[in-house]
Amino acid sequence: MGIKRATLPDASARVRSEWLRRVEAEYRSAAITQHLTLWLIQIAASPDLIRDGLRIVDDELVHAEMSHAVYQAAGGSDPPKIDRNTLGLRRIGSDPLENDVLRCGVDVFCLGETVAVRLFKELRADCKPPVARRALDRILKDEVRHRDFGWSLLEWLSETPLGPDLKTLAERELPAMFTRVRNAYAPEGARDETSIPDTDRAWGLMPNGWYGKILEEVFERDYVPRFNAVGIDARSAWSKSSG
């Protein structure tokens, strides 16, 4: 039997837009992780990391399916709009492939998936429609493992013969990565928004202004100690970034 619309809270255009955006983001994450996993095979990375990467690809596809079910339950009918130019990774220069693996691992997983854990925890907190709650339950559970994959990859890279050079690369590029994540989650103009309708909150949304606050908490609780564990000063990189 299909979902009975009468049993669900009203869904705004904002709710539909956000869940469709999540479908698109999950497809993009699947493609990027698939490409990163190919690189891991090419550099003869730990088989455990490779298997974890392949599992994450499947996770992201499940997330896309579940997010699309929420979008449809909220009354959406448009197909996702996916920019194919964003569905892959590009080599930078002629540096060793390990350099690009590090860039992707740190940017997408150490930074992106680490903050995603806390963001989805908050999005899930007041979510009511069963279809949306199930999606956020699954996504949150998986994001923890995706976050851990990133830090395990960084640790593995630091222990390879290229480890010292890769640490230097991470220290050099981390400020720009922090700038990107701050612009994505805490842009100027979004910080003043403190509330959204309860019905939007019930569908797994939260005020834009909360994203910046959560990012600051993640920096202190996660980024600083986790980067410190591999000898990287996150505070110095953060102070050099802008957002």
Contacts in CASP RR format, 6 or more apart in sequence:
PFRMAT RR
TARGET T0000
AUTHOR 0000-0000-0000
METHOD contacts of the structure
MODEL  1
MGIKRATLPDASARVRSEWLRRVEAEYRSAAITQHLTLWLIQIAASPDLI
RDGLRIVDDELVHAEMSHAVYQAAGGSDPPKIDRNTLGLRRIGSDPLEND
VLRCGVDVFCLGETVAVRLFKELRADCKPPVARRALDRILKDEVRHRDFG
WSLLEWLSETPLGPDLKTLAERELPAMFTRVRNAYAPEGARDETSIPDTD
RAWGLMPNGWYGKILEEVFERDYVPRFNAVGIDARSAWSKSSG
3 73 0 8 1.000
3 131 0 8 1.000
5 73 0 8 1.000
5 75 0 8 1.000
8 73 0 8 1.000
8 74 0 8 1.000
8 129 0 8 1.000
8 131 0 8 1.000
9 128 0 8 1.000
9 129 0 8 1.000
9 199 0 8 1.000
9 202 0 8 1.000
9 203 0 8 1.000
10 199 0 8 1.000
11 73 0 8 1.000
11 74 0 8 1.000
11 75 0 8 1.000
11 199 0 8 1.000
11 203 0 8 1.000
12 197 0 8 1.000
12 199 0 8 1.000
12 200 0 8 1.000
14 196 0 8 1.000
14 200 0 8 1.000
14 205 0 8 1.000
15 74 0 8 1.000
15 199 0 8 1.000
15 200 0 8 1.000
15 203 0 8 1.000
15 204 0 8 1.000
15 205 0 8 1.000
16 71 0 8 1.000
16 74 0 8 1.000
16 75 0 8 1.000
16 76 0 8 1.000
18 205 0 8 1.000
19 67 0 8 1.000
19 68 0 8 1.000
19 70 0 8 1.000
19 71 0 8 1.000
19 74 0 8 1.000
19 132 0 8 1.000
19 203 0 8 1.000
20 71 0 8 1.000
20 76 0 8 1.000
20 78 0 8 1.000
20 80 0 8 1.000
22 63 0 8 1.000
22 67 0 8 1.000
23 64 0 8 1.000
23 67 0 8 1.000
23 68 0 8 1.000
23 71 0 8 1.000
23 80 0 8 1.000
24 80 0 8 1.000
24 81 0 8 1.000
24 82 0 8 1.000
26 60 0 8 1.000
26 61 0 8 1.000
26 63 0 8 1.000
26 64 0 8 1.000
26 67 0 8 1.000
27 60 0 8 1.000
27 61 0 8 1.000
27 64 0 8 1.000
27 80 0 8 1.000
27 82 0 8 1.000
27 87 0 8 1.000
28 82 0 8 1.000
28 86 0 8 1.000
28 87 0 8 1.000
29 60 0 8 1.000
29 63 0 8 1.000
29 108 0 8 1.000
30 57 0 8 1.000
30 60 0 8 1.000
30 61 0 8 1.000
30 64 0 8 1.000
31 87 0 8 1.000
31 88 0 8 1.000
32 87 0 8 1.000
32 88 0 8 1.000
32 89 0 8 1.000
32 104 0 8 1.000
32 108 0 8 1.000
33 53 0 8 1.000
33 56 0 8 1.000
33 57 0 8 1.000
33 60 0 8 1.000
33 108 0 8 1.000
34 57 0 8 1.000
35 88 0 8 1.000
35 89 0 8 1.000
36 53 0 8 1.000
36 89 0 8 1.000
36 101 0 8 1.000
36 104 0 8 1.000
36 105 0 8 1.000
36 108 0 8 1.000
37 50 0 8 1.000
37 53 0 8 1.000
37 54 0 8 1.000
37 57 0 8 1.000
39 89 0 8 1.000
39 97 0 8 1.000
39 100 0 8 1.000
39 101 0 8 1.000
39 104 0 8 1.000
40 49 0 8 1.000
40 50 0 8 1.000
40 53 0 8 1.000
40 101 0 8 1.000
40 153 0 8 1.000
41 50 0 8 1.000
42 97 0 8 1.000
43 97 0 8 1.000
43 98 0 8 1.000
43 101 0 8 1.000
45 101 0 8 1.000
45 153 0 8 1.000
45 156 0 8 1.000
46 156 0 8 1.000
49 149 0 8 1.000
49 152 0 8 1.000
49 153 0 8 1.000
49 156 0 8 1.000
52 145 0 8 1.000
52 149 0 8 1.000
52 152 0 8 1.000
53 149 0 8 1.000
55 145 0 8 1.000
56 142 0 8 1.000
56 145 0 8 1.000
56 146 0 8 1.000
56 149 0 8 1.000
59 142 0 8 1.000
59 145 0 8 1.000
59 146 0 8 1.000
62 138 0 8 1.000
62 142 0 8 1.000
63 135 0 8 1.000
63 138 0 8 1.000
63 139 0 8 1.000
63 142 0 8 1.000
66 134 0 8 1.000
66 135 0 8 1.000
66 138 0 8 1.000
66 139 0 8 1.000
67 135 0 8 1.000
68 80 0 8 1.000
69 131 0 8 1.000
69 135 0 8 1.000
70 129 0 8 1.000
70 131 0 8 1.000
70 132 0 8 1.000
70 135 0 8 1.000
70 203 0 8 1.000
73 129 0 8 1.000
73 131 0 8 1.000
73 132 0 8 1.000
74 203 0 8 1.000
89 100 0 8 1.000
89 104 0 8 1.000
91 97 0 8 1.000
91 100 0 8 1.000
92 99 0 8 1.000
92 100 0 8 1.000
92 103 0 8 1.000
96 162 0 8 1.000
98 157 0 8 1.000
98 160 0 8 1.000
98 162 0 8 1.000
98 166 0 8 1.000
99 166 0 8 1.000
99 169 0 8 1.000
101 153 0 8 1.000
101 157 0 8 1.000
102 154 0 8 1.000
102 157 0 8 1.000
102 166 0 8 1.000
102 169 0 8 1.000
102 170 0 8 1.000
103 169 0 8 1.000
103 173 0 8 1.000
105 150 0 8 1.000
105 153 0 8 1.000
105 154 0 8 1.000
106 150 0 8 1.000
106 154 0 8 1.000
106 170 0 8 1.000
106 173 0 8 1.000
106 174 0 8 1.000
106 177 0 8 1.000
107 177 0 8 1.000
107 180 0 8 1.000
109 146 0 8 1.000
109 147 0 8 1.000
109 149 0 8 1.000
109 150 0 8 1.000
109 151 0 8 1.000
109 153 0 8 1.000
110 147 0 8 1.000
110 150 0 8 1.000
110 151 0 8 1.000
110 154 0 8 1.000
110 223 0 8 1.000
110 226 0 8 1.000
110 227 0 8 1.000
111 177 0 8 1.000
111 178 0 8 1.000
111 181 0 8 1.000
111 223 0 8 1.000
112 181 0 8 1.000
113 143 0 8 1.000
113 146 0 8 1.000
113 147 0 8 1.000
113 149 0 8 1.000
113 150 0 8 1.000
114 147 0 8 1.000
114 151 0 8 1.000
114 218 0 8 1.000
114 222 0 8 1.000
114 223 0 8 1.000
114 226 0 8 1.000
115 181 0 8 1.000
115 185 0 8 1.000
115 214 0 8 1.000
115 215 0 8 1.000
115 218 0 8 1.000
115 222 0 8 1.000
116 143 0 8 1.000
116 146 0 8 1.000
116 147 0 8 1.000
117 140 0 8 1.000
117 143 0 8 1.000
117 144 0 8 1.000
117 147 0 8 1.000
118 214 0 8 1.000
118 217 0 8 1.000
118 218 0 8 1.000
118 222 0 8 1.000
119 185 0 8 1.000
119 211 0 8 1.000
119 214 0 8 1.000
120 136 0 8 1.000
120 139 0 8 1.000
120 140 0 8 1.000
120 143 0 8 1.000
121 140 0 8 1.000
122 206 0 8 1.000
122 210 0 8 1.000
122 214 0 8 1.000
123 136 0 8 1.000
123 204 0 8 1.000
123 205 0 8 1.000
123 206 0 8 1.000
124 133 0 8 1.000
124 136 0 8 1.000
124 137 0 8 1.000
124 140 0 8 1.000
124 204 0 8 1.000
126 201 0 8 1.000
126 202 0 8 1.000
126 204 0 8 1.000
127 133 0 8 1.000
127 136 0 8 1.000
127 202 0 8 1.000
127 203 0 8 1.000
127 204 0 8 1.000
128 202 0 8 1.000
128 203 0 8 1.000
129 202 0 8 1.000
129 203 0 8 1.000
132 203 0 8 1.000
132 204 0 8 1.000
136 204 0 8 1.000
151 226 0 8 1.000
154 170 0 8 1.000
154 230 0 8 1.000
155 229 0 8 1.000
155 230 0 8 1.000
157 163 0 8 1.000
157 166 0 8 1.000
158 166 0 8 1.000
158 167 0 8 1.000
158 230 0 8 1.000
160 166 0 8 1.000
167 230 0 8 1.000
167 231 0 8 1.000
167 232 0 8 1.000
170 232 0 8 1.000
171 232 0 8 1.000
171 233 0 8 1.000
171 237 0 8 1.000
174 227 0 8 1.000
174 232 0 8 1.000
174 234 0 8 1.000
174 237 0 8 1.000
175 237 0 8 1.000
175 238 0 8 1.000
175 240 0 8 1.000
175 241 0 8 1.000
176 241 0 8 1.000
177 237 0 8 1.000
177 241 0 8 1.000
178 237 0 8 1.000
178 238 0 8 1.000
178 240 0 8 1.000
178 241 0 8 1.000
179 241 0 8 1.000
179 242 0 8 1.000
179 243 0 8 1.000
181 215 0 8 1.000
182 215 0 8 1.000
182 241 0 8 1.000
182 242 0 8 1.000
182 243 0 8 1.000
183 243 0 8 1.000
185 211 0 8 1.000
185 212 0 8 1.000
185 214 0 8 1.000
185 215 0 8 1.000
186 209 0 8 1.000
186 211 0 8 1.000
186 212 0 8 1.000
186 215 0 8 1.000
186 216 0 8 1.000
186 243 0 8 1.000
187 243 0 8 1.000
188 243 0 8 1.000
190 208 0 8 1.000
190 209 0 8 1.000
190 211 0 8 1.000
190 212 0 8 1.000
191 209 0 8 1.000
191 212 0 8 1.000
192 209 0 8 1.000
193 207 0 8 1.000
193 208 0 8 1.000
193 209 0 8 1.000
194 207 0 8 1.000
194 209 0 8 1.000
195 207 0 8 1.000
196 205 0 8 1.000
196 206 0 8 1.000
196 207 0 8 1.000
219 234 0 8 1.000
219 238 0 8 1.000
223 234 0 8 1.000
223 238 0 8 1.000
224 234 0 8 1.000
224 235 0 8 1.000
227 233 0 8 1.000
227 234 0 8 1.000
227 237 0 8 1.000
228 234 0 8 1.000
END
